Amino acid sequence: MNTHTSILSFSLTVLIGLSAVSSRGLAAEATSPSFEVESSKSPARLAVDTRSSPVPWSNLEFRNDPNAFQFAIVSDRTGGARWGVFQDAIAKLNLLQPEFVMSVGDMIQGYTDDLEVLNREWDEFSGFIGKLEVPFFYIPGNHDMTNPTMAALWEERFGAAFYSFIYKDVLFLCLNSNDGAMHQIGSAQIEWVKQVLEKQVDVRWTLVFVHRPFWDSSDPDNLAYWAPIENALSDREYTVFAGHVHSYTKLIRNDRRHFTLATTGGGSKLRGRPFGEFDQVAWITVTDSGPIVANLMLDGIWDENVRNENFRFFVRTLTDGGRSQMPSILCSSDALGLIEREIRITNDLDVPIHYAVDVSVSDGNVLLSDARFDLIVPPNSVETVPLVLKGEGEIENGFAVVAELEWAADVRFGDEYYAMDGVSSLHAVKSLPIRAQSRPVTVDSRLDDWSELPFTVENPTQIKIQPETWHGPDDGHFRFGVASDEEYLFIAIEVIDDQIVAVPGTKPWVQDGVEIRIDARQPPANRTRERDLVFVALGPGDRSDNGIPIYGENALPAGTQYACSVTATGFAAEVAIPLSAINERAGGEWKNFRLNVQVDDTDGDEEGTSQLNWQPDWRSAENIPQSGTFVK
């Protein structure tokens, strides 16, 4: 059936003629008899009072197929929940009145086996859903089902973690991507999927909902989990919806649409359409030709191509690996002097990219090269442009902006045209010496082996997650020191905190804790992924039983030592990392490394955690390349 043709199973009669409303809003008497007009494609009839044959409507093809229906999908609320966004989405869904609402998971923060915390979080979420005026279907994400305790609580509260239902001859297949362990689909669930599909062969469409987009990955394990389900679906019409990555992308795979949704309140840089980062609900209209997808953002409406694969390729070639950022100038003193750099512009696409760039320098500096350049970068190539300036200013507070590049890029893929612009800053960063440790250090968090902790952070360069819950240095601040001997790199941190929140069995970053990141790769990278780092995250414990919340202990370099304990004024942490691990990541004997220290501050009388950063988070848009670099 043509979905753009409405087939009415009843006669719709609208009587306009007994009385009508004039253009001035006044009742007017009918002055001529009414007549009937019938749609050629439906039995709709209207009795209309009119004086001539032209009619005041475009056509009578009403969009009221009784088999069509509309529902909404909400995406990730957690993984850095921003308070109020999900509640706002619920209120707006009540205005829109879908027939029901689907989830793709990550509804609570989770990541704990503390039942009191979990029940409190689920009660909170149930309160949000209690205000929704239509049915809501739950699907687990990794924040909802991380461990056996959370899986058992899910079963107690919601029953099945994977299930199906049929509505108006459409099969809804709701999967669990944390089946037995995080980010996997177990064999029993796969067999269940096959049985459901074998039984429901005559449905007009199948809609699949799963938290993790296994298909959009280069990891063979992810693809292996998805392959048997994809094979079972292969002979039918289907569409898939997922979440998890907090970034929207539509992919076409096996001639079927696969949607990864953005967020509905979850952690996001909110960089907009080019990065697929926005808060949304997806509005789905199901027809015999499949679902029509509209993306309702809290500030607008877009079609399903708000970000497709070609647009993603384009944005990635501009930004991946920190390409939109320039490597900083590493200085051993505060003076700048002559600065010579090459601007590298990379095109990984099979089509050319057009760039236009305007260069400006900060006050006190003099630009000696061209202030503007315009070029076409051929497919799969790299172009370089010289940048020369005389730096007459000084570095203050560890770094300074010496130049800015305002750039615009555009590309064509056949009939598709995409454009993106931005500003890239060139920073000068002062390198930091590392103190040689002359006497042995006992890693016990007492800090009595340290003569000084020279780096004081009272006003963090960046506050993440919920900055409104940090009320200034009196609420929480810290200082730290870095040293090394022949075998170890030592880091000591003293945190001054007016309230200590320590929750056993919970990740360090959802209570009071510290996070240490070290990147020793050579040459230094603009962008950092967690797997490239030495990453230590721990919270305060009891010295008597060493009950220290530590994240990923098995992933720490062999021989790593750590301690963290409550003090009279807050808590203290001490870590020793074998230099062999630093050398391994440097590809030889280390010469320098990047360090960042982040303190997680949670107050018992407030909801949420603020993350206080010494340097801007390397994973964020505010990242300053090479900031926090220590040298031998």
TIFI-537859 format. One line per 10 residues: their letters; for each residue x, y, z of C-alpha. Coordinates in steps of 0.001 Angstrom, whole numbers, plus 500000, padded with zeros to 6 digits. Example, Ala and Ser with C-alpha at 12.3 -4.5 7.8 and 13.67 -1.06 7.14 Angstrom:
residues 2
AS = 512300/495500/507800  513670/498940/507140
This chain:
residues 632
MNTHTSILSF = 500000/500000/500000  501232/503509/499264  501753/505038/502677  501103/508511/501373  497519/507554/500534  494997/507555/503356  492309/504862/503165  489349/505894/505296  487147/503115/506594  484399/505531/507451
SLTVLIGLSA = 482670/508619/506055  483778/511908/507531  481106/514521/507206  481881/518123/508056  478884/520373/507935  479761/523938/507126  476764/525782/505869  474270/526034/508641  476471/528792/509911  480033/529769/509119
VSSRGLAAEA = 482685/532099/510502  483744/534941/508290  487318/536138/507962  486447/538781/510529  485450/536154/513082  481687/536883/512919  478931/534304/512300  477482/534593/508791  474362/532973/507375  474624/530474/504551
TSPSFEVESS = 473393/531992/501275  473647/528959/498968  473007/525244/499310  475831/522923/500346  477205/520220/498082  479302/517112/498537  482902/516628/497381  484315/513098/497515  487988/512131/497536  489016/509920/494660
KSPARLAVDT = 491050/507787/497063  488871/507713/500145  485152/507828/500977  485545/511072/502930  482707/513486/502149  482382/517104/503159  479208/519096/502920  480406/522615/502269  478610/525894/501876  480183/527602/498862
RSSPVPWSNL = 479225/529834/495980  481609/528512/493314  483413/525414/492160  486926/526259/493541  487326/524788/497008  489282/526124/499984  491423/523033/500573  494346/521386/498793  493046/517782/498677  491118/515229/500699
EFRNDPNAFQ = 493831/512589/501116  493685/512485/504901  496711/510988/506640  494681/508707/508884  495611/505151/508001  494338/503108/510966  497432/500869/510711  499839/503783/511163  500934/504808/514651  503407/507069/516405
FAIVSDRTGG = 505691/506533/519356  508774/508195/520844  512226/507004/521952  514263/508531/524761  518009/507949/524857  520701/507972/527565  519840/509973/530688  522985/509046/532620  526715/508691/532130  527102/512257/533385
ARWGVFQDAI = 523439/513120/533967  522534/516795/533571  519757/517551/535996  516385/518588/534575  516888/517618/530919  515119/514254/531106  512305/515738/533173  511870/518437/530514  511688/515746/527830  508931/513936/529753
AKLNLLQPEF = 506913/517148/530010  507262/517778/526274  506303/514200/525426  503107/514725/527390  502386/517678/525112  503070/515596/521992  501042/512574/523205  502763/509629/521493  501012/506288/521844  503919/505035/523990
VMSVGDMIQG = 507610/505674/524690  510587/503324/524217  513967/503498/525957  517415/502478/524758  518885/502271/528269  521106/504120/530745  518311/505405/532930  520162/505461/536280  523792/506158/537199  524324/502671/538649
YTDDLEVLNR = 527810/501170/538612  527503/500002/542215  526305/496970/544163  524948/499118/546987  521237/498254/547005  520318/501355/548967  521897/503568/546301  520401/501539/543444  516881/501552/544876  517114/505281/545490
EWDEFSGFIG = 518164/505859/541883  515425/503622/540472  512843/505283/542717  513959/508648/541376  513664/507462/537773  510277/505873/538465  509182/509264/539727  510066/510803/536367  508199/508063/534475  505245/508386/536824
KLEVPFFYIP = 504601/511795/535264  504518/510365/531728  500938/509996/530494  501577/507038/528152  503223/503592/528571  507011/503404/528904  509116/500378/527907  512380/499762/529793  515563/498412/528135  518794/498009/530162
GNHDMTNPTM = 521994/499920/529443  525395/499408/531022  524557/501969/533753  521388/499996/534560  522909/496502/534642  526624/496413/535490  526912/493517/537933  524909/490576/539345  523384/492751/542079  522000/495182/539515
AALWEERFGA = 520780/492319/537294  518904/490766/540222  517350/494113/541124  516264/494616/537507  514518/491236/537575  512853/492107/540876  511589/495451/539606  510973/494865/535897  511148/491152/535178  512689/490180/531866
AFYSFIYKDV = 515797/492003/530645  514964/491103/527023  511483/490689/525597  509269/491332/522584  505784/492552/521828  503626/493143/518766  501672/496344/518217  499563/496855/515086  501344/493998/513350  504835/495430/514077
LFLCLNSNDG = 507298/493355/516101  509235/495197/518814  512386/493285/519741  513899/494611/522992  517402/493294/523708  519831/493286/526633  523383/494282/525652  524697/493530/529168  523700/489886/529209  525819/488132/531841
AMHQIGSAQI = 528583/490717/531467  528873/494263/530212  528537/494820/526469  527647/491349/525335  524656/489340/524139  524585/485820/525545  523901/482626/523606  520544/482026/525324  519337/485467/524285  520503/484866/520716
EWVKQVLEKQ = 518542/481598/520578  515506/483383/521977  515791/486027/519240  515882/483306/516582  512791/481635/518051  510836/484890/518177  511737/485719/514577  510870/482224/513380  507474/482503/515055  506719/486054/513884
VDVRWTLVFV = 507401/485754/510161  504321/487622/508918  504660/490930/510751  504862/493936/508455  508017/495372/510112  510456/494578/512910  511918/497269/515186  514970/496351/517270  516012/498224/520412  519376/497647/522082
HRPFWDSSDP = 521615/499871/524177  525032/499276/522599  525438/499727/518805  527544/496603/518286  527508/497041/514497  529269/500427/514588  532619/499145/515820  535981/497917/514627  536169/495549/517605  535672/491975/516330
DNLAYWAPIE = 534057/490959/519647  531310/493553/519224  530669/492457/515654  530612/488821/516764  527867/489520/519315  525763/491212/516662  526374/488855/513707  523940/486050/514688  521145/488535/515368  521817/490315/512090
NALSDREYTV = 521761/486983/510265  518467/486038/511891  516950/489365/510787  518314/489240/507259  515186/488069/505389  512779/490660/506789  512234/494414/506875  513708/495869/510058  515129/499020/511638  517457/499203/514651
FAGHVHSYTK = 517757/501833/517409  520557/502120/520002  522199/504649/522345  525317/504368/524542  527820/506584/522673  525944/509868/523316  526300/510835/519662  523734/510481/516863  524559/508667/513651  522402/506997/511007
LIRNDRRHFT = 524137/504111/509243  522890/501969/506376  523921/498352/506851  522593/495502/504702  520162/498020/503195  518623/498574/506628  518731/501730/508705  520609/501605/512015  520178/504610/514310  522419/505454/517239
LATTGGGSKL = 520651/508185/519190  522230/511124/521028  521218/511886/524636  518182/512787/526682  520119/514389/529513  523237/512173/529574  526769/513553/529542  527474/515468/526340  529674/518261/525073  526561/519434/523151
RGRPFGEFDQ = 528639/520467/520144  525615/520160/517893  524841/518513/514597  528403/518003/513215  529254/515790/516198  525753/514367/516685  525747/515815/520196  522383/517184/521307  519499/516355/523614  516626/514712/521783
VAWITVTDSG = 513668/512426/521660  513138/510451/518465  509611/510630/517069  508680/507552/515039  505724/507269/512685  505255/503651/511596  503763/503072/508147  503565/500028/505892  506741/501287/504209  508587/501375/507501
PIVANLMLDG = 509254/503950/510204  509554/507653/509455  512067/509109/511909  511967/512700/513141  514466/513944/515689  512817/516329/518107  515506/518293/519872  514686/520446/522788  515506/523396/520521  514312/522183/517098
IWDENVRNEN = 513223/519425/514720  515451/517544/512225  514874/514661/509843  516659/511321/510097  519694/512656/508193  520579/515108/510952  523905/513246/510888  524546/510456/508411  527635/508418/507605  529086/510853/505053
FRFFVRTLTD = 528663/513795/507421  530360/511768/510164  533273/510907/507827  533681/514600/507033  533656/515709/510684  536050/512940/511685  538597/513846/509051  538547/517403/510433  538677/516532/514109  539884/512970/514810
GGRSQMPSIL = 542982/512717/516938  542735/516393/517806  543332/517518/514209  541345/520684/514795  543851/521488/517544  547480/522449/516950  550327/520959/519004  551358/523456/521638  554751/525119/521784  556570/523638/524739
CSSDALGLIE = 558685/526281/526496  561180/525838/529325  560801/529479/530422  558097/532141/530475  559568/533993/527460  558194/533276/523956  560518/534588/521183  560359/533515/517516  557746/530823/516835  557730/528768/513636
REIRITNDLD = 555075/526122/513034  553572/524167/510153  549813/523930/510008  548979/520419/508795  545627/519892/507100  544691/516246/506547  542035/514874/504202  541228/511169/504665  538226/511308/502337  537938/510149/498739
VPIHYAVDVS = 536702/513610/497733  538453/517011/498007  537863/519384/500939  537873/523160/500612  539429/525148/503483  539522/528872/504242  541567/530010/507261  542068/533417/508901  545004/533804/511318  545156/536319/514157
VSDGNVLLSD = 547672/536713/516977  547133/537721/520577  548169/541101/521917  551903/541700/522012  552710/539141/519284  553528/539922/515627  552417/537710/512717  555179/537288/510115  553403/534862/507738  550156/535182/505713
ARFDLIVPPN = 547066/536219/507651  544698/534276/505351  544905/531221/503134  542371/529411/500982  543088/525975/499544  541671/522729/498201  543069/519633/499895  543004/516698/497435  541567/513334/498496  543698/511244/500863
SVETVPLVLK = 546449/513824/501216  548068/516278/503628  548767/519963/502936  551025/522161/505085  550974/525931/505531  553727/527889/507376  552894/529930/510466  555573/532310/511731  555188/534873/514501  557296/536793/516947
GEGEIENGFA = 556153/536223/520498  556784/539220/522702  554495/538306/525580  555041/535888/528461  553456/532656/529628  551298/533122/532708  549699/530368/534812  551334/527625/532766  550013/528403/529281  549124/531241/526917
VVAELEWAAD = 547253/531605/523612  549637/533055/521018  547507/532732/517856  544024/531725/516711  542951/530160/513421  539354/530759/512402  538609/528088/509795  535764/526934/507577  535651/523711/505567  533150/522286/503099
VRFGDEYYAM = 532799/519127/501026  530504/517496/498466  529588/513823/498245  527666/513818/494979  524482/515767/495726  525223/515972/499459  526877/519161/500712  528288/519609/504214  530078/522488/505909  531710/523020/509282
DGVSSLHAVK = 533641/525807/510923  535577/526398/514097  538403/528158/515867  541732/526482/516698  544139/528016/519179  547912/527767/519227  549137/527627/522826  552514/528095/524411  552840/525732/527372  555507/525911/530042
SLPIRAQSRP = 557143/522557/530770  557581/521525/534387  560629/519945/536053  560237/516722/537971  561829/516567/541417  564408/513858/542023  563497/511912/545156  566603/511523/547296  565116/509464/550103  562782/506443/550007
VTVDSRLDDW = 559034/507042/549825  556635/504838/551754  553298/504805/549941  550934/505102/552894  549074/508403/552196  550632/510014/555287  552730/512301/553017  555448/512688/555648  558111/511793/553042  557308/514967/551062
SELPFTVENP = 559036/518244/551894  556544/520187/549773  553527/519826/547487  554238/522694/545071  551156/522597/542836  548168/524223/544531  544727/524150/542860  542277/526486/544566  540592/527662/541352  540447/524723/538914
TQIKIQPETW = 541008/525424/535222  537894/523344/534525  535007/522021/536615  533069/519178/535021  529827/517226/535456  527925/519448/537927  529943/522610/538517  527077/524218/540403  527673/521845/543324  531160/523288/543944
HGPDDGHFRF = 530989/526437/546065  534575/527600/545952  537896/526691/547596  536304/526334/551035  534128/523552/549617  537142/521703/548227  540632/522313/546838  543871/520385/546594  547635/520483/546193  550025/517865/544892
GVASDEEYLF = 553645/517002/544192  555486/514859/541617  558854/513160/542085  560839/510196/540812  563727/507967/541785  565457/505224/539784  562426/502927/539819  559215/504850/540455  557231/507920/539592  555591/509238/542781
IAIEVIDDQI = 552506/511434/543039  551158/512776/546319  547829/514630/546631  546364/516404/549642  542649/517259/549349  541031/519837/551626  537322/519026/551747  534605/520202/554112  532569/516986/553680  533882/513493/552948
VAVPGTKPWV = 531602/511057/551121  533054/507534/550857  530809/504745/549562  532304/501226/549533  531682/499309/546320  531160/502496/544299  533356/503996/541595  535714/506724/542897  534186/509390/540646  530693/509133/542136
QDGVEIRIDA = 532009/509910/545638  535018/511822/546925  538106/510616/545105  541073/511448/542883  541829/510569/539276  545374/510579/537898  546102/510360/534172  549579/510001/532669  550285/510038/528924  553887/509250/527960
RQPPANRTRE = 553382/508632/524227  555977/510073/521868  555499/512255/519973  552878/513794/522276  549297/513379/521053  546737/516172/520939  543939/513855/522011  543949/511095/524567  541979/507887/524951  541789/506155/528315
RDLVFVALGP = 543437/502997/526965  546544/505015/526013  547124/506146/529590  548267/505082/532963  544993/505771/534763  544608/505585/538534  541298/506426/540221  540836/505860/543934  538885/507098/546920  539595/507401/550655
GDRSDNGIPI = 539524/504187/552665  540416/502933/556119  544153/502555/556758  543426/499677/559121  542026/497372/556439  543193/499114/553244  539555/499245/552133  540306/501711/549331  537866/502151/546430  540091/501625/543388
YGENALPAGT = 538980/501481/539772  540399/498902/537369  543016/497538/539748  543769/494659/537370  544544/497153/534589  547167/499043/536608  550815/498500/535668  552361/495640/537580  554016/496911/540741  551836/500006/541121
QYACSVTATG = 551427/501044/544760  548647/503244/546105  547096/504486/549322  544259/506895/550098  542842/507763/553514  540722/510286/555365  542568/513086/557205  541494/515730/559705  540953/518239/556891  539841/515982/554035
FAAEVAIPLS = 541803/513089/552549  545206/512282/551057  546363/509982/548263  549761/508628/547336  550676/506608/544234  553902/505020/542968  554022/503910/539327  556958/501860/537996  559029/503862/535508  559149/500738/533363
AINERAGGEW = 555450/501311/532607  556173/504925/531599  559043/503770/529370  556822/501160/527743  554278/503779/526732  557026/506171/525600  558521/503511/523317  561885/503785/525065  563403/505713/527950  560976/508471/528823
KNFRLNVQVD = 561918/512121/528274  558615/513759/529191  555019/512891/529979  551689/514621/530459  549999/514509/533837  546571/515618/534931  545077/515429/538396  541328/515564/538933  539569/515616/542291  535976/514378/542505
DTDGDEEGTS = 534036/516343/545105  530737/514981/546403  528858/516571/549279  526352/514539/551230  523765/517323/551330  523751/517841/547546  522971/515607/544587  525819/515022/542151  529589/515332/541847  531808/518143/540626
QLNWQPDWRS = 535140/517235/539043  537941/519720/539758  540708/519645/537144  544258/520928/537502  544473/521128/533688  541458/521032/531342  540352/517446/530785  542277/516024/527839  539085/514361/526576  537169/517647/526456
AENIPQSGTF = 536889/520421/523881  538778/522671/526335  541862/520433/526190  545148/522344/525804  547633/520091/523966  550732/519271/526030  549394/521027/529132  550747/519480/532307  553965/518259/530637  556782/517207/532984
VK = 560335/516808/531662  563467/515127/533022
